[in-house]
């Protein structure tokens, strides 16, 4: 029998409870040190469907729908990186988690980095998988605008009138191997995009992290150089947004950070090649957790 999202997460629990006044959904499994998984822009917890139960063999896993995403509440607020990071920390407070491991993909990597920089006391170790928000080169601001426009255009095209076809095109844009995009994954993302509250809120979220970016929230050399927690920068050769050499530079700026480059993968390394992802990330986290 072929894998499906729900076969992949059998044994996990789906929960939805208030966090600092906002209904928040997550998928939870396992026991051990806490591990919080953060998806990308317009994403949801199913981004991690191929990883949750594997990580749960060693960790207590929480795959979140970040504020404004998935089946979590979508208030009419300004969706800055600081706001998204605070929601993650409020979730930790609600679950009585003092410190956690974080893995953030794309936007989630930017949020995880913000917590590692501004609230290192809340972090055990963290992983940025094709993370957003890096501004490390002389042409960094121009690169930020260019990549932001690329992501914004691809996402808005799918959201303008979300059909199964437009959603599939958005997901295939993320992948090196387009065949990985199954009908089931398309159907789940199609459902998320067609929620009335997401349709109302998505333009605000997309604009805040791709167009009207607060440059004070960008991940500059000076900020990354202050990171003290164990760090793994995980990139792919064929990432359609930020190129791998920028990720490599980030790993060189962050003290004692590790770097890994996955071949023949796009924006979702954890989904495209989960076995390789686990083989790199799990030993890194286990070492950091003693």
N, C-alpha and C positions, 0 to 999 in steps of 0.2 A: 504494500500500500504506500502511495506517495505521501510525503509530508504535507501537513496543512498547518495553518496558524494555530488552530485549537488542539490538534494532536501535539504540536510542539510544546504547548504550555499546560498540558494535562498535569494535574497535581498542584498547580498554582491556584491562587485565589484572587478574584477580582473584587476590589473594594471601592467604595465611593463614600467619602465622609467630609464634613467641613474642616477646612484648614484656614484658620484666621478669618472665618466668616465666608469662605468660598468653597463650594463643593468641589472636591478633588478626587479624581479616579486614579487608581494604580493597580498594577498586577503584582502580587506578593508571593514569595515562595522561599523555602529554605530556612536554615538556622546558622548562626555564626556571626561574624562581624558584619555590620550593615553595609550594603552596597546599593547605591541609588543610581539608576540609569535614566539619562536625560536625552530626549529625542531632538530632532532638528525642527526648523521652521515649517509650520503647518502639519507637523507630524503628530504622533501619538504613541502610546506604550507598545503597540504591536510592532514598532520598529525593532524591538528587542525579542520578538517571539522565538527566534532560533537560539537565544542565549540564556533566557531566564532560568530554565531548569538546569542547564549545565552549570551556570554560576551558583545556583542554589545548592549544589553539592558541597560548596565550601563557604557560602555566604548567605546572609539573610537579605534577599533581593527585593527591591522596590523599584518597579519600572513605572515612572510617573507619566501622566498626562499633565504637562506643565500648564500653568495658568493661561487661559485663553485658547487652549488646544484640546483636541480629542473630545472626551466626554467630561472634562473638567469645566467648571463655570467660566464664563467669558464676560467679565464685567467691562463696562465702558470706562476704561482707564488708559493712562499712558503706559505702554508696554516697553519700558526701558529694561536694559539688562539687569540693573539694580533691582527693579521690581520683580523680575523673574527669579533672581537669586534669592531675594527675601522670601518669596513663596516657597522655594526649596527648603530654606532654613526654618520657616514656619512649619513645614511638613515634618522636619526633623524634630522640632520642639513638640509637636502634637504626638509624635510616636516615642517621645522621650529618648531620642537619639542625640547624644552629646557630640559625637564625631562619627563621620561616615567616610567610606570610600565612594568616589564619584566617577562615573564614566559618562562623558558627554559627547554626543555626535553632532557635528555641525553647530547649530545654534546652542545645543546643549553643551558643547565643548566650550563655547564662549561663556555661558552661565557658570559652568564648573570652574573655569579660570578666574572669573570674577570673585567667586567664593574663596578660591585658593589664595588670591592676592589680598583681598580685603578682610577675610575672616579665616585665616589659616588654622585657628584653634578648632574649627568645625571639621577639618579635613584630616583623614588618616593618609590617604594617597589618592591620586586622581589620574585619569586618562583622558586625553583629548583625541578623539577619532575624527579626522578631517574637520577639525574645529574651526569655527568662524571667528571673526573679530581680530585677526592678526594684522598688525600694521607695523612692519619691521624694516622696510626698505625705503630708499630715498623717494621712490614713487608710490609710497604706501597709501597716501590719500587718494591718488588717482586709481590705484588698484582697488581700494575700498569702494569707490564709486562704480567702477567698471564691473566688479564681481557682484555688487549689490544690484545693479541694473539687470544683470544676467539672471540672478535668482528671482528678482521681482518679476521680470517679464515671464519667466517660465511658470512661476506660481500663479500670477494673475491670469495667464492664459487658461490655466486649468480651472480657476475659480470663477471666471467670468460667466460661464454657463456649464457647470460641472456635469459632464457626461462620462460614461464609462470610457469612451475613447480619449477624451481630453485628460482624464485622470491617469489613464494608462500611459499617455505620452509624457506626462509630468514624472511619473515613476520611472519610466524607461530612461529618461534623461539622466537619472541618478546613477544608473547601473552600467557597468562595463559589459556584462552579459545580459542582454535584454530579456532572454528567456526566463530569467529568475523572477520576473514580474508575473505572478500568477493571477488568474481570474479572481481568486479569493482576496488577494492583497488589494487588487483594484477595487473590488466591491466594498471592502472595509474603508479604504480611503475615500471612495465615492460617497459612502454614507456620512463620513465625517465632514466632507466638504459641503454636503447638502443640508446640514443642520442650519436652521434659520439664524441661530445666535452666532454661529461661526461665520456665516456669510456677512453678518452685520459687523463683526469684530475683526475679521481677517485683514481688511485693508489697513486698519489702524496698526495691527501687529506688524504686518509686512513693511509698511512705511517706516516704522520706528527703527527697524534693524537693517533696512536696505537703502533708504532714501534720506530720511531725516535723522541720520545717525548722530548721536551725541559723541563728538570726537573724544570727549573725556572718558568715554567707556571703551575706547579701542585698546587692544592689547599691544602696547608699545614695548620697546626694548627695556625702558626704565622700569615699567611695571613688572614685566616677566622676570627681570633680574632680582626682584624681591621675593619670588616664590621660594618657600622653605620646605614644602611638603614633597614627598616622593612623587615624581612626575614621569609619565610615559606619553610621548607624542607619537600617535599612530597615524600613518598616512598611507595613501595609495598612489601608485604611479599614474593612474588614469582618472584622478579626481576631477570632475567637471567644473569645480569652483576654484578654490585656492590651490595652486600647484604645490607639488611635494617639496620643492626646495625651500619654500617659505616655512613649511612645517619643520624641516630640518634645521633651519635657522633658529626657529623658536626653541628647539631642543638644545641648541648650543648657547642660547642666551640664559635659559633657566638653569640655575646651579644644579649639577649632578643629574639632569634629566636624561632619560633614555629615549631612543628614537627607533621606530621600526617602519619599514616601507614594504607594503604588500604589492605584489605585481598582479597585473590583470584584474584590477578591481576599481570600482568607481567611488561613489560618495558614501555607500553603506557597506564598509568592509565587514561589519559584524553580521550582516545579512547575506552578503555575497559569498563569503568564505568563512563561515562560522568556526570550523575546526581550526583553521590557521589563526583566527582571531583569539580563540580560547587558548591555544597553545602558547601565545605570546602574553596575553593579558593576565591570565590566571596566575602563572608563576610570579609575575611582577607584583600583583596584589598580595599573594600569599607571603612573599618576602617582606613587603612593607608592613604587613600585619603581624609579623613575628611568628 
